[in-house]
Each structure stands twice: as C-alpha cells, then as structure tokens.
Amino acid sequence: MTNVVLMGFMGTGKSSTGKMLAGRLGCAFLDLDHYIEHQEGKTVSEIFADKGEDHFRGLERRAVREITVRQNLVLATGGGTVKDEENRRILQAWGVMVCLTAKAEVILARTSCRGERPILDAMEKGDRRQAIETLLRSRAGAYGKADYFVDTSELSPLQVVDEIAHYLRRGGNRRG
C-alpha cells in the first residue's frame, strides 16, 4: 500500500474523499487540520485568530513531520499545506500526491459558510469569488506539483474515489 496525500484548494472534497478512499484501500485516514486541532485543543480558526497564520504554518510543518513516519495512510492536507516547500518535499517523498480541483463557482458554493475558512474569510472583502480566484492563482504552482489531478466539480465523492483508486491500480506513478 502506498501513502496517498490529498491536496488542493478548500472545498474540493479532500476530507470527504479521504475517508472513503481510506476505506476502499483498507488503510487509515487522517485529516491534517483535525490532527492539529486535536494537538492544540483549538479549531484552525481559533489558532489563526489567537496566534496568526505564521504560527499555524509552524504547527502544520511539525504535524507533517510527525505524520509522515506512519505508513498505509490517506492524508488530507489543508489547502495551504503544500505552499510550504519543506512540506511539499516531505509529502512527495512519502506518498502519491493527488490534487483535487474544482471550478471557482463550485468552490464558492461549497465554502459559502463564513467563519470556517480563515484565509478566505480574511481576503474576501465583499467579493468571495474574487478571493477564491486570487488564492487559486497564488497556489497554482504548488498544486501543479501533484502526481495526479481529479476535477471534483461534477463528481460525487464516490466517483472521485473511483478515479483515484483506478489511478493507483494502474501503478500511481509519482513524478519523483
């Protein structure tokens, strides 16, 4: 079994897909943000509000190092995890990087609840779609380093799992 890293923008389905994919593959699932929340006893939003993004990114780097000693795992990363070069290098060496994508309007619909997405909420300034598009552009380079891409815009989580499982069965080649 190969470790699988689900990466991509918020609202693309990393957590819901990850749980189902782990079940299909017969391995464990871990959501990086939930892991950090459990370690800190606070939500990601509370961490951002109390100590800021830089502090959160430090916690995220530590969590990536801790988690990647495990094997047979599907890991759902936070939307910004792979912006960090060290995180990306560690995760690429550890597992197959699968980037979930979605159209901006789909992400807008999926992330409409304010207060749960601190980076997006802070950037919004009245135009959430523009904030999404700006963030997508700024992260395109990091997301582009994935081994495989699945557009979840018009797929159910089960269909996304089928796509990824099929890719892995074919050998799930890593870019290296």
Contacts in CASP RR format, 6 or more apart in sequence:
PFRMAT RR
TARGET T0000
AUTHOR 0000-0000-0000
METHOD contacts of the structure
MODEL  1
MTNVVLMGFMGTGKSSTGKMLAGRLGCAFLDLDHYIEHQEGKTVSEIFAD
KGEDHFRGLERRAVREITVRQNLVLATGGGTVKDEENRRILQAWGVMVCL
TAKAEVILARTSCRGERPILDAMEKGDRRQAIETLLRSRAGAYGKADYFV
DTSELSPLQVVDEIAHYLRRGGNRRG
1 25 0 8 1.000
1 26 0 8 1.000
1 27 0 8 1.000
1 71 0 8 1.000
1 72 0 8 1.000
2 95 0 8 1.000
2 96 0 8 1.000
2 168 0 8 1.000
2 172 0 8 1.000
3 68 0 8 1.000
3 70 0 8 1.000
3 71 0 8 1.000
3 72 0 8 1.000
3 73 0 8 1.000
3 74 0 8 1.000
3 75 0 8 1.000
3 94 0 8 1.000
3 95 0 8 1.000
3 96 0 8 1.000
4 21 0 8 1.000
4 25 0 8 1.000
4 73 0 8 1.000
4 74 0 8 1.000
4 75 0 8 1.000
4 95 0 8 1.000
4 96 0 8 1.000
4 98 0 8 1.000
4 164 0 8 1.000
4 168 0 8 1.000
5 75 0 8 1.000
5 77 0 8 1.000
5 91 0 8 1.000
5 94 0 8 1.000
5 95 0 8 1.000
5 96 0 8 1.000
5 97 0 8 1.000
5 98 0 8 1.000
6 13 0 8 1.000
6 14 0 8 1.000
6 17 0 8 1.000
6 18 0 8 1.000
6 21 0 8 1.000
6 74 0 8 1.000
6 75 0 8 1.000
6 76 0 8 1.000
6 77 0 8 1.000
6 98 0 8 1.000
6 100 0 8 1.000
7 14 0 8 1.000
7 77 0 8 1.000
7 78 0 8 1.000
7 79 0 8 1.000
7 81 0 8 1.000
7 82 0 8 1.000
7 91 0 8 1.000
7 97 0 8 1.000
7 98 0 8 1.000
7 99 0 8 1.000
7 100 0 8 1.000
7 143 0 8 1.000
7 146 0 8 1.000
8 14 0 8 1.000
8 77 0 8 1.000
8 78 0 8 1.000
8 79 0 8 1.000
8 82 0 8 1.000
8 99 0 8 1.000
8 100 0 8 1.000
8 101 0 8 1.000
8 139 0 8 1.000
8 143 0 8 1.000
9 79 0 8 1.000
9 100 0 8 1.000
9 101 0 8 1.000
9 102 0 8 1.000
9 107 0 8 1.000
9 132 0 8 1.000
9 135 0 8 1.000
9 136 0 8 1.000
9 139 0 8 1.000
9 143 0 8 1.000
10 78 0 8 1.000
10 79 0 8 1.000
10 107 0 8 1.000
10 111 0 8 1.000
10 117 0 8 1.000
10 120 0 8 1.000
11 102 0 8 1.000
11 107 0 8 1.000
11 110 0 8 1.000
11 111 0 8 1.000
12 100 0 8 1.000
12 101 0 8 1.000
12 102 0 8 1.000
12 107 0 8 1.000
12 110 0 8 1.000
12 152 0 8 1.000
13 100 0 8 1.000
13 102 0 8 1.000
13 110 0 8 1.000
13 152 0 8 1.000
13 157 0 8 1.000
13 160 0 8 1.000
14 31 0 8 1.000
14 76 0 8 1.000
14 77 0 8 1.000
14 78 0 8 1.000
14 79 0 8 1.000
14 100 0 8 1.000
15 31 0 8 1.000
15 76 0 8 1.000
16 157 0 8 1.000
17 76 0 8 1.000
17 100 0 8 1.000
17 152 0 8 1.000
17 157 0 8 1.000
17 160 0 8 1.000
17 161 0 8 1.000
17 164 0 8 1.000
18 29 0 8 1.000
18 74 0 8 1.000
18 76 0 8 1.000
18 161 0 8 1.000
19 29 0 8 1.000
20 157 0 8 1.000
20 158 0 8 1.000
20 161 0 8 1.000
21 29 0 8 1.000
21 74 0 8 1.000
21 161 0 8 1.000
21 164 0 8 1.000
21 165 0 8 1.000
22 28 0 8 1.000
22 29 0 8 1.000
22 73 0 8 1.000
22 74 0 8 1.000
23 29 0 8 1.000
24 161 0 8 1.000
24 165 0 8 1.000
25 74 0 8 1.000
25 165 0 8 1.000
25 168 0 8 1.000
26 72 0 8 1.000
27 72 0 8 1.000
27 73 0 8 1.000
27 74 0 8 1.000
28 70 0 8 1.000
28 72 0 8 1.000
28 73 0 8 1.000
28 74 0 8 1.000
29 73 0 8 1.000
29 74 0 8 1.000
29 75 0 8 1.000
29 76 0 8 1.000
30 67 0 8 1.000
30 70 0 8 1.000
30 73 0 8 1.000
30 74 0 8 1.000
30 75 0 8 1.000
30 76 0 8 1.000
31 75 0 8 1.000
31 76 0 8 1.000
32 60 0 8 1.000
32 63 0 8 1.000
32 64 0 8 1.000
32 67 0 8 1.000
32 75 0 8 1.000
32 76 0 8 1.000
32 77 0 8 1.000
32 78 0 8 1.000
32 81 0 8 1.000
33 44 0 8 1.000
33 76 0 8 1.000
33 78 0 8 1.000
35 63 0 8 1.000
35 67 0 8 1.000
36 44 0 8 1.000
36 47 0 8 1.000
36 56 0 8 1.000
36 59 0 8 1.000
36 60 0 8 1.000
36 63 0 8 1.000
37 43 0 8 1.000
37 44 0 8 1.000
37 47 0 8 1.000
39 59 0 8 1.000
39 63 0 8 1.000
40 47 0 8 1.000
40 59 0 8 1.000
42 50 0 8 1.000
44 56 0 8 1.000
44 118 0 8 1.000
45 115 0 8 1.000
45 116 0 8 1.000
45 118 0 8 1.000
47 55 0 8 1.000
47 56 0 8 1.000
47 59 0 8 1.000
48 56 0 8 1.000
48 118 0 8 1.000
48 119 0 8 1.000
49 118 0 8 1.000
53 118 0 8 1.000
53 119 0 8 1.000
57 84 0 8 1.000
60 78 0 8 1.000
60 81 0 8 1.000
60 84 0 8 1.000
60 87 0 8 1.000
61 84 0 8 1.000
61 86 0 8 1.000
61 87 0 8 1.000
64 81 0 8 1.000
64 86 0 8 1.000
64 87 0 8 1.000
64 90 0 8 1.000
64 91 0 8 1.000
65 90 0 8 1.000
67 73 0 8 1.000
67 75 0 8 1.000
68 90 0 8 1.000
68 91 0 8 1.000
68 94 0 8 1.000
75 91 0 8 1.000
77 87 0 8 1.000
77 91 0 8 1.000
79 139 0 8 1.000
80 119 0 8 1.000
80 139 0 8 1.000
80 142 0 8 1.000
81 87 0 8 1.000
81 91 0 8 1.000
82 88 0 8 1.000
82 91 0 8 1.000
82 97 0 8 1.000
82 139 0 8 1.000
82 142 0 8 1.000
82 143 0 8 1.000
82 145 0 8 1.000
83 139 0 8 1.000
83 142 0 8 1.000
88 142 0 8 1.000
88 145 0 8 1.000
91 97 0 8 1.000
92 145 0 8 1.000
92 174 0 8 1.000
92 175 0 8 1.000
92 176 0 8 1.000
95 174 0 8 1.000
96 147 0 8 1.000
96 148 0 8 1.000
96 168 0 8 1.000
96 172 0 8 1.000
96 174 0 8 1.000
97 145 0 8 1.000
97 146 0 8 1.000
97 147 0 8 1.000
97 148 0 8 1.000
97 174 0 8 1.000
97 175 0 8 1.000
98 146 0 8 1.000
98 147 0 8 1.000
98 148 0 8 1.000
98 149 0 8 1.000
98 150 0 8 1.000
98 164 0 8 1.000
98 167 0 8 1.000
99 143 0 8 1.000
99 144 0 8 1.000
99 146 0 8 1.000
99 148 0 8 1.000
99 149 0 8 1.000
99 150 0 8 1.000
100 149 0 8 1.000
100 150 0 8 1.000
100 152 0 8 1.000
100 160 0 8 1.000
101 143 0 8 1.000
101 149 0 8 1.000
101 150 0 8 1.000
101 151 0 8 1.000
101 152 0 8 1.000
101 153 0 8 1.000
102 110 0 8 1.000
102 151 0 8 1.000
102 152 0 8 1.000
102 153 0 8 1.000
103 151 0 8 1.000
103 153 0 8 1.000
104 129 0 8 1.000
104 132 0 8 1.000
104 133 0 8 1.000
104 136 0 8 1.000
105 129 0 8 1.000
106 152 0 8 1.000
106 153 0 8 1.000
107 132 0 8 1.000
107 136 0 8 1.000
108 128 0 8 1.000
108 129 0 8 1.000
108 132 0 8 1.000
111 117 0 8 1.000
111 120 0 8 1.000
111 128 0 8 1.000
111 132 0 8 1.000
112 128 0 8 1.000
114 121 0 8 1.000
114 124 0 8 1.000
115 121 0 8 1.000
119 135 0 8 1.000
120 128 0 8 1.000
120 131 0 8 1.000
120 132 0 8 1.000
120 135 0 8 1.000
123 131 0 8 1.000
123 134 0 8 1.000
123 135 0 8 1.000
124 131 0 8 1.000
125 131 0 8 1.000
145 175 0 8 1.000
147 172 0 8 1.000
147 173 0 8 1.000
147 174 0 8 1.000
147 175 0 8 1.000
148 164 0 8 1.000
148 167 0 8 1.000
148 172 0 8 1.000
150 160 0 8 1.000
150 163 0 8 1.000
150 164 0 8 1.000
152 160 0 8 1.000
155 163 0 8 1.000
END
